[in-house]
């Protein structure tokens, strides 16, 4: 090749490298295009053909599609078909709260949208799932509290709602076993060396049991609805219950599928329509939304959607948002008969502390060569440096320099179609008076942490996600905030927040987002969403520890509960006891931690860290209750050796809380104690799972009992109510 051609290639190369090193820095994360057009299957034959085509696409691309079966002979889909076509019309408003005694209610995300839980209460009774038993406790006044009814449940009870004199219980079990056999003369969906023998498969099913509890001593079953699929979640607005079930699909065992149907006994009362998008999924599920009226016990509507697999649900008073993760694998080197030439890394001179930028190649560092025998191809690469093991111990400037390189490598990989990406797909479905109507679909990069990662405000959906992208430098992680309008179109975004950290908790409140990420310290972010098209960070606080759950105290103060952390002897981070903190966000640019409390040592835990229903807070009563398993460690001498013995305390901590005084311990309620060898502890029937109050009495519930204590004197136990159905708990063998 002539020197003139070499010079031309070098110039082109330097221009391309400059684009990758600078222009990509601000390039937003790429979201694959999605089809928003909703379509309806007209028969199960259409569903079966659609799934066969999907498998064929996977096989052509070299992907393997794993699916769980829903096999059997089905009828055509012509829904919704009802045994009783009469509808009750408008939803009946929730009855007025009985009595005049104040009582707590389930801690929910959205006001007016009740969430199911293992325990509910009103001003007199407690309703709870205990093992395989539905128990009703006459709880107030507390002095004579006792279990007044026990109903055995044949399947596995999951959650319940109470609405006046009605109780709705959700259970999961298995339906009638189906024989799975390959249709005569049909080719296997996936090639088999040996023909697959017939299989026996127990399909999952969910029951919604509606009880008349007007006589609490003798609950009467009004309705027993069965829907195909696993129970995912539910919500209740007024007396209307919206239940979500999901059934995954085998397509490799048989060509036949059975679509979900709502049955009462052996009678099909609703055969839902089945809707889909003409978008490929790596695995498919029938996701069904069913609405019931708890007061009348009648079904209202049911719709089924052929979606991917996921279970994070957010519900506003008007809409349900169903989300799932979608994985986009690395594109193979051969695509459509055209070879994608991979970039070739080259050596980089210098590293951290040298004149280069933390080992990130500049234009002069890039070696350029033409592809052998192909004069029109150029192989170019920005050579990255691996993330050093002591990354967290580097200076801010050194870490930022490495992060800049990772960001460049991420965009380089995405543009070259080399990166693994996971996105979140969200479907918006209107719910009004029991009617279920599909609205739109959206998709954003990253994954959600939990339901608090989504929020609807002024008809916009806000989401917080964590992205993790594979690059040749290593795994690059960062966090994002997206705003989608009512049509699920992204109108605003803020990306690459807290690089190399992950979201631990989020809370949307009005036009603010409070977000905690964690890797080594706990950055507490205040993010402004008042202009949906332009989210921006207003302030940040870096403190040790992290928060798993955030809860509003008032408009300018946030409560966080999580774990405390410490730096260990090796420069890493170790978790310690349960931590509760109060943050002052009145100055959004400079959030402050007003107060904190640590409970226990390493190994301590709280149900409130993973389930917000276990968090009890009432500002008017100056009451904060946290269930705790507190572990305290003390040295024990055995001859010439030292060991550590853990003392374990099970119960609940009760605090008063104001911004002026911080956390004030009002007392504790103990459910049990124990001891185990170092780091060898397990679950216990004494673990407190929930707390509630009726009047001036605090009730704390573990698997084995409910304790009633006076809020004026927590040392006074008014009553202890043993619970039925408490199962045995496995205890690991302690270390000697």
C-alpha positions in Angstrom: 0.0 0.0 0.0 1.4 3.5 -0.9 2.4 5.9 1.9 -0.4 8.2 0.7 -3.0 5.5 1.4 -1.4 4.8 4.8 -1.6 8.4 5.7 -5.3 8.6 4.6 -6.2 5.5 6.7 -4.4 7.0 9.7 -6.2 10.3 9.4 -9.6 8.5 9.2 -8.7 6.4 12.2 -7.8 9.4 14.3 -11.0 11.1 13.5 -13.1 8.0 14.4 -11.2 7.6 17.7 -11.7 11.2 18.6 -15.5 10.7 18.0 -15.5 7.6 20.3 -13.4 9.3 23.0 -15.5 12.5 23.2 -18.8 12.4 21.4 -19.9 9.2 23.0 -19.5 10.7 26.5 -22.9 12.3 26.2 -24.6 9.7 24.1 -27.7 8.4 25.9 -28.0 4.7 26.6 -29.5 2.9 23.6 -33.0 1.4 23.9 -34.0 -1.2 21.2 -37.1 -0.1 19.3 -40.4 -1.6 20.4 -43.7 -2.0 18.7 -46.5 -0.4 20.6 -49.4 -1.8 18.4 -51.5 -4.1 20.5 -52.9 -7.2 18.6 -55.4 -9.9 19.6 -55.2 -13.6 18.9 -58.3 -15.0 17.4 -57.6 -18.7 18.4 -55.2 -20.9 20.2 -54.0 -22.1 16.8 -52.7 -18.5 16.1 -50.9 -18.5 19.5 -49.3 -21.9 18.8 -48.1 -20.7 15.4 -46.7 -17.5 16.9 -44.7 -19.4 19.4 -43.4 -21.9 16.8 -42.3 -18.9 14.7 -40.6 -17.4 17.8 -38.7 -20.6 18.4 -37.6 -20.8 14.8 -36.2 -17.3 15.0 -34.3 -18.2 18.1 -32.8 -21.3 16.5 -31.7 -19.3 13.4 -29.9 -16.8 15.7 -28.3 -19.5 17.8 -30.3 -18.7 20.9 -32.0 -21.3 23.2 -35.4 -20.4 24.5 -36.2 -21.8 27.9 -39.9 -21.9 28.8 -42.1 -23.4 31.4 -45.0 -25.4 30.0 -48.7 -24.7 29.8 -49.7 -27.8 27.8 -53.0 -29.4 26.9 -55.8 -29.2 24.4 -57.5 -25.8 24.3 -60.5 -24.2 22.7 -60.6 -21.1 20.6 -60.2 -17.8 22.3 -63.5 -15.8 22.0 -63.5 -13.8 25.1 -64.6 -12.4 27.3 -67.4 -15.0 27.5 -69.3 -14.9 30.8 -71.7 -17.4 32.3 -73.6 -14.4 33.7 -73.5 -11.5 31.3 -75.0 -9.1 33.9 -72.6 -6.6 35.4 -73.2 -4.7 38.6 -72.2 -1.4 37.1 -70.3 1.1 39.1 -68.0 0.0 41.9 -69.5 0.1 45.4 -67.5 2.6 47.6 -65.6 1.2 50.5 -67.7 1.1 53.6 -67.0 3.7 56.3 -64.5 2.7 58.9 -66.3 1.1 61.8 -66.3 2.5 65.4 -64.4 5.5 66.7 -61.2 3.9 67.9 -58.1 4.9 65.8 -56.2 2.0 64.3 -53.2 1.6 61.9 -53.5 0.4 58.3 -51.2 -1.4 56.0 -48.2 0.8 54.9 -48.8 1.3 51.2 -47.1 3.1 48.4 -50.0 5.0 46.9 -52.8 6.6 49.0 -56.1 5.0 48.2 -54.6 1.9 46.7 -54.6 -0.9 49.2 -52.0 -3.6 49.1 -52.5 -7.2 50.2 -50.6 -8.5 53.2 -50.4 -11.4 55.6 -52.2 -9.4 58.3 -55.0 -6.8 58.3 -56.9 -5.2 61.1 -59.8 -2.9 61.8 -60.7 -1.2 65.1 -61.6 -4.5 66.8 -60.2 -7.5 64.9 -57.0 -8.8 63.5 -57.1 -11.1 60.4 -53.9 -13.0 59.6 -52.4 -15.9 57.8 -50.7 -18.3 60.2 -49.2 -21.3 58.5 -52.0 -22.9 56.5 -54.7 -21.3 58.7 -56.7 -18.1 58.3 -57.1 -16.8 61.8 -59.4 -14.0 63.1 -58.5 -12.5 66.5 -60.9 -10.5 68.7 -58.1 -8.1 69.6 -59.6 -5.0 71.2 -60.1 -4.4 74.1 -56.8 -6.3 74.5 -57.4 -7.7 77.9 -59.6 -10.5 76.6 -57.9 -10.9 73.2 -58.2 -14.4 71.7 -58.4 -16.3 68.4 -62.1 -16.6 67.7 -62.0 -18.5 64.3 -59.6 -20.8 62.5 -60.1 -21.7 58.9 -57.9 -24.4 57.4 -56.6 -23.6 53.8 -55.9 -26.5 51.5 -53.5 -24.7 49.2 -50.7 -22.3 50.2 -52.1 -19.0 51.5 -50.3 -15.9 50.2 -52.1 -12.6 51.0 -55.4 -11.1 52.0 -57.6 -8.1 51.8 -60.4 -7.0 54.2 -63.2 -4.7 53.1 -65.9 -4.2 55.6 -67.6 -7.6 56.1 -65.7 -9.2 53.2 -62.3 -10.9 53.3 -60.4 -11.9 50.1 -57.7 -14.5 50.4 -55.2 -15.5 47.7 -53.8 -19.0 47.6 -51.6 -20.9 45.2 -51.6 -24.6 44.3 -51.6 -26.9 41.3 -54.4 -27.8 38.9 -55.2 -31.2 37.4 -52.1 -33.0 36.1 -51.9 -32.8 32.3 -50.3 -35.5 30.1 -47.8 -33.9 27.7 -47.4 -35.8 24.5 -46.0 -34.8 21.1 -48.8 -34.6 18.5 -48.7 -37.4 16.0 -46.6 -36.8 13.0 -45.3 -33.4 14.3 -41.7 -32.4 14.3 -40.3 -31.7 17.8 -40.0 -28.0 18.5 -36.4 -28.6 19.5 -34.4 -31.4 17.9 -34.2 -34.4 20.2 -31.7 -37.3 19.9 -34.2 -39.6 21.6 -38.0 -39.0 21.2 -39.4 -37.3 24.3 -41.7 -39.6 26.3 -45.1 -38.3 27.6 -44.7 -36.1 30.7 -47.0 -35.4 33.7 -47.3 -31.7 34.5 -49.1 -30.1 37.3 -50.0 -26.6 36.1 -49.9 -23.8 38.7 -53.2 -22.2 39.7 -54.3 -19.3 41.9 -57.4 -19.2 44.0 -59.2 -16.0 45.1 -61.4 -16.9 48.0 -64.1 -14.4 49.0 -65.4 -14.8 52.5 -68.4 -13.3 54.3 -67.0 -12.3 57.7 -70.1 -10.5 59.0 -70.0 -13.2 61.7 -66.3 -13.2 62.6 -66.7 -16.3 64.6 -67.9 -18.2 61.6 -66.5 -17.0 58.2 -68.5 -18.3 55.2 -67.0 -18.9 51.8 -69.0 -17.0 49.2 -66.9 -17.5 46.1 -63.9 -19.7 45.1 -62.4 -18.4 41.9 -59.6 -20.2 40.1 -57.3 -18.7 37.5 -54.5 -20.5 35.7 -51.0 -19.3 36.7 -49.0 -18.3 39.7 -50.2 -15.5 42.0 -48.0 -12.4 41.5 -49.6 -9.5 43.3 -52.9 -7.6 43.8 -54.4 -4.2 44.7 -57.8 -3.1 46.0 -59.4 0.3 45.2 -62.6 0.8 47.1 -64.1 -2.7 47.1 -62.6 -3.6 43.7 -59.8 -6.1 43.7 -57.3 -6.4 40.8 -55.3 -9.6 40.8 -52.3 -10.4 38.6 -51.3 -14.0 37.8 -48.6 -15.3 35.5 -48.3 -18.6 33.7 -45.1 -19.4 31.8 -45.2 -21.4 28.6 -43.5 -24.5 27.4 -43.3 -24.6 23.7 -40.6 -27.3 23.2 -42.7 -30.1 24.7 -45.8 -29.8 22.6 -47.5 -27.6 20.0 -50.6 -27.1 22.2 -51.2 -24.5 24.8 -54.0 -23.8 27.2 -54.9 -20.2 27.7 -55.9 -19.0 31.2 -59.5 -19.0 32.2 -61.3 -17.7 35.3 -63.4 -20.5 36.8 -65.8 -20.9 39.6 -65.7 -24.6 40.5 -65.9 -26.4 37.1 -67.7 -23.5 35.3 -65.7 -21.1 33.2 -67.1 -17.6 34.1 -64.6 -15.6 32.0 -62.5 -16.7 29.1 -60.2 -13.7 28.6 -59.1 -12.3 25.3 -55.3 -12.9 24.7 -53.4 -9.8 23.5 -49.8 -9.6 22.2 -47.2 -7.4 20.5 -45.3 -8.5 17.5 -42.0 -8.3 19.4 -39.7 -11.2 20.1 -39.2 -12.3 23.7 -36.7 -14.8 25.0 -39.4 -16.4 27.1 -43.2 -15.9 27.1 -45.8 -15.9 29.8 -49.6 -15.5 29.9 -50.0 -12.5 32.3 -53.7 -12.2 33.3 -55.3 -9.3 35.2 -58.6 -10.2 36.8 -61.0 -7.8 38.6 -63.5 -8.8 41.3 -65.9 -6.9 43.5 -65.2 -7.9 47.1 -68.6 -6.7 48.3 -70.8 -8.7 45.9 -68.2 -11.4 45.3 -68.9 -11.1 41.5 -66.2 -11.2 38.8 -65.9 -8.0 36.8 -63.3 -8.5 34.0 -60.3 -10.4 32.9 -57.7 -9.8 30.2 -54.6 -11.9 29.3 -51.4 -10.6 27.7 -48.6 -12.6 26.1 -45.6 -10.9 27.7 -42.1 -11.5 29.0 -41.5 -12.8 32.5 -41.5 -10.3 35.4 -43.3 -9.5 38.7 -42.7 -5.8 39.6 -46.0 -4.0 39.7 -47.0 -0.4 40.3 -50.6 0.7 40.6 -52.1 4.2 40.7 -55.8 4.9 41.3 -56.3 4.8 37.5 -53.7 2.6 36.0 -51.6 -0.6 36.5 -48.0 -0.8 35.3 -46.7 -4.3 34.7 -43.0 -4.5 34.2 -40.4 -7.2 33.2 -36.8 -7.3 32.2 -35.8 -8.0 28.7 -32.3 -9.3 28.0 -30.6 -8.3 24.7 -27.7 -10.7 24.1 -24.5 -10.1 22.3 -25.0 -10.0 18.5 -23.1 -12.9 16.9 -20.1 -12.2 14.6 -22.2 -13.4 11.6 -25.3 -11.3 11.1 -27.2 -11.6 7.9 -24.2 -13.1 6.1 -22.1 -10.0 6.9 -19.1 -10.4 9.3 -18.8 -7.8 12.0 -15.1 -7.3 12.4 -14.3 -7.0 16.1 -12.0 -4.3 17.3 -8.5 -5.3 18.2 -7.1 -4.0 21.5 -3.6 -2.6 21.6 -1.1 -1.9 24.3 -1.3 1.4 26.2 1.7 3.1 27.7 1.2 4.7 31.0 -1.4 4.2 33.6 -2.8 5.8 36.7 -0.6 8.7 37.7 1.1 8.9 34.2 0.5 11.7 31.7 -2.3 9.6 30.1 -5.8 9.5 31.4 -5.9 6.4 33.7 -4.9 4.1 31.0 -7.5 5.2 28.5 -6.1 5.4 25.0 -5.8 8.6 23.2 -5.7 8.9 19.4 -1.9 8.5 19.3 -2.0 5.3 21.3 -4.1 3.5 18.7 -2.5 1.0 16.3 -4.1 1.0 12.9 -3.9 -1.8 10.3 -5.9 -2.7 7.3 -7.7 -6.1 7.2 -5.6 -8.5 5.4 -6.6 -8.6 1.8 -9.5 -6.2 2.3 -8.3 -2.7 1.6 -11.7 -1.1 2.5 -11.8 -2.4 6.1 -10.1 -0.7 9.1 -9.8 -2.3 12.5 -9.8 0.4 15.2 -10.1 0.0 19.0 -9.8 2.2 22.1 -7.7 0.0 24.4 -9.1 0.0 27.9 -7.4 -0.7 31.2 -8.8 -3.2 33.6 -10.5 -1.9 36.8 -7.8 -2.2 39.5 -8.7 -4.3 42.6 -8.1 -1.2 44.8 -10.4 1.0 42.9 -12.3 2.1 46.0 -9.1 3.2 47.6 -8.0 5.5 44.8 -8.3 9.3 44.8 -11.4 10.9 43.4 -9.5 12.1 40.4 -8.1 8.6 39.7 -11.5 6.9 40.0 -13.1 9.5 37.8 -10.5 9.0 35.1 -11.2 5.3 35.1 -14.9 5.9 35.0 -14.5 8.2 32.0 -12.8 5.3 30.2 -15.5 2.9 31.1 -18.1 5.3 29.9 -16.3 5.6 26.6 -15.9 1.8 26.4 -19.6 1.3 27.1 -20.7 3.6 24.2 -18.1 2.1 22.0 -19.5 -1.4 22.7 -23.1 -0.4 22.2 -22.3 1.3 18.9 -20.4 -1.8 17.7 -23.2 -4.0 18.9 -21.0 -5.9 21.3 -22.6 -5.0 24.7 -25.0 -7.1 26.7 -27.9 -4.9 27.7 -30.9 -5.5 29.9 -33.9 -3.2 29.5 -37.2 -2.9 31.4 -40.4 -3.2 29.5 -43.5 -1.5 31.1 -47.1 -2.0 30.1 -49.7 0.6 31.1 -53.2 -0.8 31.6 -56.1 1.4 32.7 -58.3 0.1 35.5 -61.6 1.9 36.0 -64.7 0.5 37.8 -63.3 -3.0 37.3 -62.8 -2.6 33.5 -59.3 -3.5 32.3 -58.2 -1.6 29.2 -54.7 -1.6 27.6 -53.1 1.8 27.1 -49.5 1.7 25.9 -46.0 0.1 26.2 -42.7 1.7 27.0 -39.1 0.4 27.4 -36.1 2.0 29.1 -32.5 0.8 29.8 -31.6 -0.9 33.1 -33.6 -2.8 35.7 -35.9 -1.8 38.5 -35.1 -2.5 42.1 -38.7 -2.9 43.3 -42.1 -1.2 43.1 -40.8 2.0 44.6 -38.6 2.4 41.5 -41.8 3.5 39.6 -44.3 6.3 40.3 -47.0 8.1 38.4 -47.3 11.8 38.8 -49.4 14.2 36.6 -50.0 11.3 34.1 -46.3 10.8 33.7 -44.5 7.6 34.8 -41.1 8.1 36.5 -38.7 5.2 36.7 -35.3 4.7 38.4 -33.1 1.9 36.9 -29.7 0.4 37.3 -27.8 -0.4 34.0 -25.0 -2.9 33.8 -23.1 -3.1 30.5 -20.3 -5.5 29.6 -17.3 -3.8 28.0 -13.8 -5.0 27.3 -12.8 -3.0 30.4 -15.1 -5.0 32.6 -18.6 -4.5 33.9 -19.8 -0.9 33.9 -22.6 -0.1 36.2 -24.6 3.2 36.6 -28.1 4.4 37.4 -30.7 6.3 35.5 -34.0 8.3 35.9 -36.5 8.3 33.1 -39.8 10.1 32.6 -42.5 8.6 30.3 -45.6 10.5 29.2 -49.1 9.1 29.2 -48.5 7.3 25.9 -45.3 5.7 27.4 -42.9 7.7 25.3 -39.7 8.7 27.0 -39.7 12.5 27.4 -36.9 13.0 29.9 -33.8 11.2 31.1 -30.9 11.5 33.5 -28.3 8.8 33.0 -24.9 7.7 34.4 -25.7 8.6 38.0 -23.4 7.1 40.7 -21.2 5.0 38.4 -20.1 1.6 39.7 -22.8 1.7 42.3 -26.4 0.2 42.3 -29.7 1.6 43.5 -30.6 0.3 47.0 -33.8 2.4 47.6 -35.9 5.1 45.9 -38.9 7.2 46.9 -40.7 9.6 44.6 -42.5 12.3 46.5 -44.3 15.0 44.4 -41.7 16.5 41.9 -38.7 15.1 43.9 -36.9 11.7 43.8 -34.9 10.6 46.8 -32.5 7.9 45.8 -29.9 5.9 47.7 -27.1 4.0 45.8 -24.3 2.0 47.4 -20.9 0.4 46.7 -18.7 1.7 49.5 -20.6 4.7 50.9 -24.2 5.7 50.8 -24.8 8.6 48.4 -28.3 10.0 49.2 -29.5 11.9 46.1 -32.1 14.6 45.8 -33.3 14.8 42.2 -35.6 17.4 40.7 -38.4 16.2 38.4 -40.4 19.5 38.3 -39.5 19.8 34.6 -40.2 16.2 33.4 -38.1 16.8 30.2 -35.1 17.8 32.2 -34.5 15.8 35.4 -31.5 17.0 37.4 -29.6 16.3 40.6 -30.1 19.1 43.2 -27.9 17.7 46.0 -26.1 14.7 47.3 -25.0 13.5 50.8 -22.2 10.9 51.2 -22.4 8.9 54.5 -21.4 5.4 55.6 -24.1 2.7 55.4 -27.1 2.5 53.2 -30.9 2.6 53.2 -33.0 -0.3 51.9 -36.3 1.6 52.3 -37.2 5.3 52.4 -40.3 6.7 54.0 -41.6 10.3 54.1 -41.8 11.9 57.6 -43.1 15.2 56.1 -42.5 17.4 53.1 -38.9 18.1 54.1 -37.8 15.0 56.1 -37.2 11.4 55.0 -36.7 8.3 57.2 -34.3 5.7 55.9 -33.8 2.1 57.2 -31.0 -0.2 56.2 -27.6 -1.3 57.4 -24.6 0.5 58.9 -21.2 -0.2 57.3 -17.6 0.0 58.5 -14.3 -0.2 56.7 -12.5 -3.5 57.5 -8.9 -4.3 58.0 -8.5 -5.2 54.3 -9.8 -1.8 53.0 -13.2 -3.3 52.1 -16.6 -2.6 53.5 -18.4 -4.8 56.1 -22.1 -4.4 57.0 -23.0 -4.0 60.7 -26.2 -3.5 62.5 -29.6 -2.2 61.4 -29.5 1.5 60.9 -32.4 4.0 60.9 -31.7 7.6 59.9 -33.6 10.9 59.5 -32.6 13.1 56.6 -33.4 16.8 56.3 -34.0 17.8 52.7 -35.3 21.3 53.3 -32.1 22.6 51.6 -32.2 20.4 48.5 -28.7 21.4 47.5 -27.3 20.2 50.9 -29.3 17.3 52.4 -28.3 16.5 56.0 -28.5 13.5 58.2 -30.1 14.8 61.4 -29.9 11.7 63.5 -29.3 8.0 63.3 -29.6 4.9 65.4 -27.8 1.5 65.1 -29.4 -1.6 66.4 -27.2 -4.7 67.0 -24.0 -5.9 65.3 -23.3 -7.8 62.1 -26.0 -10.3 61.4 -28.8 -8.1 62.8 -31.8 -7.8 60.5 -35.3 -6.4 60.1 -38.3 -7.6 58.1 -38.7 -3.9 57.1 -35.5 -4.0 55.0 -37.2 -6.2 52.4 -40.9 -5.6 53.0 -42.3 -2.1 53.5 -45.5 -3.7 55.1 -43.4 -4.4 58.2 -42.7 -0.7 58.6 -45.1 1.1 61.0 -45.0 4.9 61.3 -47.7 7.3 62.5 -46.5 10.9 62.7 -49.6 12.1 64.6 -49.0 9.4 67.3 -45.2 10.1 67.3 -44.8 6.3 66.7 -42.2 4.4 64.7 -42.0 0.6 65.1 -39.3 -1.5 63.6 -39.2 -5.3 63.9 -35.7 -6.4 64.7 -33.5 -9.5 65.0 -30.6 -7.9 67.0 -27.4 -9.8 67.1 -24.7 -8.9 69.7 -21.3 -10.4 69.6 -19.0 -10.9 72.6 -15.7 -12.7 72.9 -15.7 -16.1 74.7 -12.5 -17.7 76.1 -12.0 -21.4 75.6 -8.7 -22.4 77.1 -6.0 -20.6 75.2 -8.3 -19.6 72.3 -10.8 -16.9 71.8 -14.1 -17.4 70.1 -17.1 -15.2 69.5 -20.6 -16.0 70.9 -23.7 -14.4 69.4 -26.6 -13.4 71.6 -29.8 -13.0 69.5 -32.8 -11.0 70.5 -36.1 -11.1 68.7 -38.7 -8.4 69.0 -39.6 -4.8 68.0 -38.0 -1.5 68.8 -40.5 1.4 69.4 -39.3 5.0 68.8 -40.7 8.5 69.0 -39.4 10.7 66.3 -39.4 14.5 65.6 -36.9 16.6 63.6 -36.1 18.5 66.8 -35.3 15.5 69.1 -34.4 12.8 66.5 -35.1 9.2 67.5 -36.2 8.6 71.1 -36.5 5.0 72.2 -39.9 4.5 73.9 -39.3 0.9 74.6 -39.0 -2.6 73.2 -41.2 -5.7 73.0 -39.4 -9.0 73.2 -40.6 -12.2 71.5 -37.6 -14.4 72.2 -33.9 -14.8 72.7 -31.3 -17.3 71.7 -27.6 -17.9 71.0 -25.7 -19.4 68.2 -22.1 -19.8 66.9 -20.5 -17.1 64.9 -22.4 -16.3 61.7 -24.6 -19.4 62.2 -28.1 -18.3 62.8 -31.4 -18.9 61.0 -35.0 -18.1 61.0 -37.1 -18.4 64.2 -40.7 -18.5 65.1 -39.8 -15.5 67.4 -38.9 -13.2 64.4 -41.4 -10.3 64.5 -42.9 -9.9 61.0 -45.5 -7.2 61.5 -46.8 -4.6 64.0 -50.0 -2.6 64.2 -52.0 -0.6 66.7 -55.6 -0.3 67.8 -56.4 2.5 70.1 -53.5 2.9 72.5 -52.4 -0.8 72.2 -49.4 -2.0 70.1 -49.7 -5.5 68.6 -46.5 -7.2 67.5 -46.8 -10.4 65.5 -44.3 -13.3 65.1 -45.0 -16.7 63.6 -45.9 -18.2 67.0 -47.8 -15.3 68.8 -49.2 -11.8 68.9 -48.3 -9.7 71.9 -50.4 -6.7 73.0 -48.6 -4.0 74.9 -49.7 -0.6 76.1 -48.2 2.3 74.2 -48.1 4.3 77.4 -46.0 1.6 79.1 -44.4 -0.9 76.7 -43.1 -2.9 79.6 -46.7 -3.9 80.3 -47.8 -6.9 78.2 -51.6 -6.9 78.3 -52.1 -10.1 76.4 -50.2 -12.9 74.6 -52.2 -14.6 71.9 -50.8 -17.9 70.6 -51.3 -18.4 66.9 -52.3 -21.6 65.2 -50.4 -23.2 62.4 -46.9 -22.0 63.3 -44.6 -24.4 61.5 -41.3 -25.8 62.7 -38.3 -23.6 61.9 -34.9 -25.0 60.8 -32.0 -24.0 62.9 -28.4 -24.5 61.5 -25.9 -26.3 63.7 -23.9 -23.8 65.6 -20.1 -23.6 65.1 -18.2 -24.9 68.1 
